[in-house]
Amino acid sequence: MQQYEGYKFRLKDSLVGVQFLFVAFGALVLVPMLTGLNANIALFTAGVGTLAFQLINREQVPPIFLASSFAFISPITFSISQWGLSATMGGIIAAGLLYVVLSFLIRFRGENFIHKLLPPVVVGPVIMTIGLILSPAAVKMTMGVGATAYTPTQAMSIAFLSLMATIFLMLFGKGIFRLIPILFGILIGYIASLFMGIVDFAPIANASWFSVPDFTAPSFELGAILFMIPIAIAPAVEHIGDMLTISNVAKENFLKKPGLKNTLLGDGVATSIAGLFGGPPNTTYSEVTGAVSITKAYNPAIMTWAAIAAILLAFVGKLGAFLSTIPQPVIGGIMLLLFGVIASVGMQMLIRSQADLNEPRNMIIVALIFVFAIGGMVIDLEIVSFSGIGLGAIIGILLNLILPQSKENA
């Protein structure tokens, strides 16, 4: 298929859909592996979330796949340590509802409202803090800190093999292979781990082929909710860029029809659904968009097949068991690059928007987002406290609203 022709559900597209799931698989399962969530649940919620997105945007469905969001890795880890898994899921549901609120604001006030509330000078630094805050965790996993099954030398050797393999495919991979560098890096690191004899196959042997994922029901605690809501700001703004990208790829203006008011609503509902079952928040996957560009497979029904495949795989017990056998240094090597890339994306947003940091107002906003988010600042209001990325995002939004422009730029 060489152009977008709308939604056409055909059996012959099922294999293409499975291929697209394969493209998304490495990143999809990496988020639960890093946060301690269940990878099978992440597959299930990615599939259900994608189907929900398609249902909401049935007027003209973009050919995109929704799955685990990297922006929430650090917040989920912190939230689980503070409030537990169930309350964290309640916070994720609330984060999804923020998308819904933003979609209705766009519906009634237009798209320019979002750009004024969340300009690049706010969103860029917030995205950068996500990567920077996560980086120490990547270094610890790479060095094998606290591990007993392998030495620090073994850990670093495996981590750097995973890292180099990922970089190699990013630089020299052709066609569909260039879209799966994370999966390739994990594969090379896993093979190295096998040669070093540090892989424990017991979980695979003990797992059954068919197994219902261990779903977690949400609970609602004000602290977890108020902590998680601001995190959704960055991926919500990224959503706009993702929709622009898929519009360019498919040569169809999805910003006009179904429009951000509907696509953002679908993204939010998909994220809240994930919280209902114990999965990570969903977001649109650029890897899959890249695969759409290469294959010219613009039929959005292909993503329906990818979603169905993800749901079916979620009930394969041995798959989750296999993923649990991947040694931490393998993931650590991938994280070294990944978290730096996240920070670079935020920097790229500032550069592309040509944000003038010689402007005192902009410099103040960026500086205080960094210090409040990364420096360990905590604002305790007794009922609830704010810290980390969420606090940085709130500070950035408030400063953007109240600080005046200089006379030259007013």
N, C-alpha and C positions, 0 to 999 in steps of 0.2 A: 504494500500500500504506500503510495507516494504523497498522499495529502490527507488531511483530516476530513473525515466524512461522517462524523457523529458516531454514536454508540451502536455497534453491530455485534451481537453475541453469537459466536460461531465456534463449534467444537474444534475446528482446525487451528484456532489460535491458542489452544490450551498449552501446547508445548512452548510457544513463545512466552506465555505468561509464566511458566515454570522457570524459563531462562531469566526473566526479569527478577523473579524472586531470588534466584541464585546470585544475581548482581547485587541485590540488597542484603543478602544473607549475612555477610561478614560484619557489616556495621549494625545490622538489626540485632544480632545476638551479642555484640560486644558491649552494648549499653547495660543489659542485665548482668553480664558477667562482671562488669566493673562496679556495679552498685549492689550486687548481692541479690538481685531479683531473679525470678525464674525465667530462663530463656524460652521455655515452651509457652509460658504465658505471654511473653513478648511477641512470639509468633502469632498466637491466637488473637491478641489485641490489635496487632498490625493488620491482620486479615479482616477482622470485624470493623476496625476503624476505617479501612479503605472502602469497604462496602457501604458504611454509613456516609462517608464523604460522597461517594457516587450517588447515593440515593438523594442526598440533599441538593446535589448539583446536577440532577438528572436533566435539567433544561438544556445543558450543553456541558458534558462531563469532560474535564481536562484529563489527558492520559498520564496521570501521576499515581505513585504508590506512597502510602503513608506508613511510617514505622518509627522505631525508637529515636528519640531526640537526644543529641549529645549535649545540648545546652543545659539539660537537667541532671547530668551525671553528678556533679559536685553537690548541688542542692539536695538530691535524693539521698546521697550518702550521709550528709549532715543531718537531714531531717529524720532519717531512720535512727541515727545515734541519739537524737534529742527526744523524739516523740514516738518512735516505733514505726513499724511497717504499715500498720492499719491507718494510723493518723496521717502518715505520709501520703497514702492513697487518697485520703480526704482532701489533702492539700493539692494533689494533682487534679482532682475533680474541679476544685475551685480555680486552678490555673486555666483549665479548659473553659470554664465559664467566663473568664476574662476575655478570651478570644470571642466568645459569643457576644459579650457586651460591646467589644470593639466593632464587631460586625454590624450591630444595630446602630452604633454611632455613625459608621460609614453609610448605612442605609438612609439615615435621616439627616446627616450633616455633610456627607460627601467625603471623598478620599483625602482631600487636602487637610482635613481635620487631623488625621493620623500623622501626616507629615509634619504638621506644626507641633503636635504634642510630643512626638517621638522623632526628632530630627537625627541625622547621622552623628552629630556631635554628642548626643546622649547614647544612642544605641551602639555606636562603634566602640567606645570605651567599655561599655557593659559587656559586650561580646569578648573583648580582650581580657577582661578580668576573669571570665569563665575559664579560659585557657590557662591563664597565669596561676589561678588558685589551684587548679588541678595538677599542675606540673610536679609538685613535690611527691604526689602519690605515684606518678609515673616513674620518678627516679628511684623511689623506695622499692617498687616492684622489680625494676631493672637490676638493682643491686642485690635483690634477694633478702632484704631486711626482714628479720624474724622467721625466715624459712629454715626448716630442719631437713628437708628431703634432698637439698642440693646445696653446694657451696656458693659463696659470692662469685667466684670465678666462673663456675658453671652458669649461674644466673645471667651474668653479664654477657657471656659468650652467646647464649641462646637469644637474649634480648637483642643484641646487635645483629645477629643473623636475621631475625625477624624484621628488624628495622631496615637493613640493607636490601632485603628481598622486596619489601614494600616500596622503597625508594626506586629500586631498579625498574619495577613494573610501572610505576608512575612516570618515569622518564622515558622508558624504551618500549613499553607495552603497546601493542597495536590492536585496533578494533575493540572487540568486547573485552579482551584481556586487560586493557588499560583501565577498565571500570571496576576491576576486582583486585586492586593492590592489597587491600587489607586481608582479604581471604587468602591471597597468595602468601603474604607475610606470615600469617598464622600457620599455614600449611608447612612452610619451610621451618619455622620455629618448632613446630610439633614433631617433624621428622628428626630434627637435631636432638630434641628431648628424648625421643625413642632411642637414638644411638647412645645417649648418655645414661639410659636406663632409669629415668626419673618419672616415667609415666605410670600411674597406677590404674590398671584396667578393672579393678574390682567393682567400681560403680556400674560399669557397662554390663558385666556378668550378672550383677544382682538386679538390674532393672528389667522390667517386662517390656515387650514390644508395644503393647497398647496400655496407655496410662492416662487417666484424666489429670490434667495439670492441677497443682495445688493452689487453687485460686484463693485470694485473700480479700475479704470484704472490707470496705473502707469504714473508718470512724472519723469523727470530725472534732478537731481541737483547734481553738482559735489561733494559738501560736503557730501551729504547722500551716494553717491556711494563710495567715498573713505573711508568713515567711515565703511560701511558695508562689503566691500570686504575682509579685513583681518579676519573678524569673521568666514568666511567660512573655514579658515585653519584648525581649530580644528575638525569640523565634517567631513571634507574631509579626514583627517588622521584616524578618527574613522571609516570611511567607510571601510578602509582596514581591520581593525579588525573585522568588521561586516561580511565582505565577507569570511574571514578566518573561522569565527564561523559557518556560514551557510554551508560552505564546509565540516567542520567536522561533522555537524549534518546530512547532506544529503549524506555523504560519496561520494562526487563528487567535483573535484577540479575546482571550479568556478574562482579561481585566474588564471588558465590556459586558460579555455574556459567558458564563453566569454572573461575573462580577465579583469583586473582593467581598462584597456584603454576603455572598453565598459561600465562596471558597473558604473564607476565614471562619464562617459559621461551621462548615463541615470539618475543618481542622480542629476547632474547639470541641465539637461533639465527639470526634474521634479520640481526643486527649482525655475527655471526661469518661468515656467508655473504658479506656485503659485503666483509669483509676478505680472503676467499679470492680475490676477483676484482679487487680494486683500487678498490672503491667506498667512499663515506662510510658511517659507521654509520647504522643505521635507527632510527626512532622513530615512534610513533603521531602522526598529523597532525591537529591540531585544526581546520585549515581544512576538511578533509574531513568531520569530525564536524559542523561547522557546516552544511555542505551537506546532510548527512543530516537535520539538524534542519529545514532549510527545505523540502526536497523530500519529506520523510516516506518516503524510500526506505530502508527498514530491512533489506531482504534482503541479507545479507552476500555473496551470490553476485555482487552488483554490483561488489564490490571485486575479485572474481576477474577480471571483465572489465577493470577498470582496470589490474590487474596484467599481464594478457595484452597490453593495449595498450601499456603501458610497455616490456615486453620487446620487442615488435615495433618500437617507435620507436627502441630502442637500436641497431638495425642500419641505421638511416637515416643514412648518412654526412654528408649535407648538413645535417642538423639540428645535429649537433655543430659543423660548420663555421660555420653561421649564428650559433650561440651564441658562438663565439669572436670574432665581429666586433663584439660589443657593447662599446663603449668603457668603460674603467674608471670614468670619472666617473658614468656611468649607474648602475653598481652602487654606487659610493661614496655617491650620494645616498640610495639605499635603505638602505645600511648605517648611515647616520647615525641613522635612526629605529630600525632593527632592533636594533642593539646596545644602544641605550637602553631599548628595550622589554624585552630580555632582563634587563637590570639591574632594571627595574621589576617584572618577574615575581618576582624574588627578594625584593624589598621587599614586594610584595603577600603573599607567603607568610608573612613575618614578621608583617605586620599582621593577616592573617586568623587566624593561630594565637594572636594576642594575646601574643606573646613579650614578657616584661617586661624591658626593658633597664635598668631601675633595679635589677634583680637583678644583683649583681656577677658571679656565675657566667656569666650570659648575656652580659653586656657584655664580659667577658674573651674568651669564645669568638668572638663577632662581631669584636671588635677584632683579635685575632691572626690570624683567617682572612684579613681584609683586608690586613694588613701583610705576612704571609708570602706571600700569593698575588700581590699587586700590587707590593710593594716591591722585587722582584728577589732575594729571599732564595733561596739555594741551599744545600741540605744534602747534602754529598758524603760518601758512605760507602765510597768507593774502588771498590767493586764496582758501585755504582749511585748516582746523585744524584737528588734531588727538588727541584722548583722549581715556580713558577707555581701554576696552579689545582690541580694534583694535590697539591702540598705543602699548600696551604691546606685542601683537603678532609681530608687525613690529620691535620693539626693539629686541625681542628674535631672530628673523630671521637674522637681521643684525649682531648682536653680534656673532651668531653661524657661520656666514660666515667670519667674520674678526678676531675674537680672535684666537690666536695660541694655539695649544695643549702644555701642559707642556712637557719638555724634556723626562720625564719618559713615557708619553703616546703618544709621537709623532711617 
